[in-house]
Amino acid sequence: MHPLGSRVHEELLEDYPALAKAHAPESIDWDEAVRIVGEILGSEHLGRQALEAHRARGLGLEGHRALSS
């Protein structure tokens, strides 16, 4: 996973402040991915459900790998 450039981070901050706040320049584990998605969706429970649904359907496999590797 490549770190976000400063311009991308600024755009996230403007449009998606929760995601920009959660941004980490290094790889993260499954629990941290759940926390970040949960923060955006409103709860860790919803974050876990969303990530598990994506994984079960094979959607966003590269993104999931990048988030949880």
Secondary structure, 3 states (H helix, E strand, C coil): CCCCCHHHHHHHHHHCHHHHHHCCCCCCCHHHHHHHHHHHHCCHHHHHHHHHHHHHHCCCHHHHHHHHC
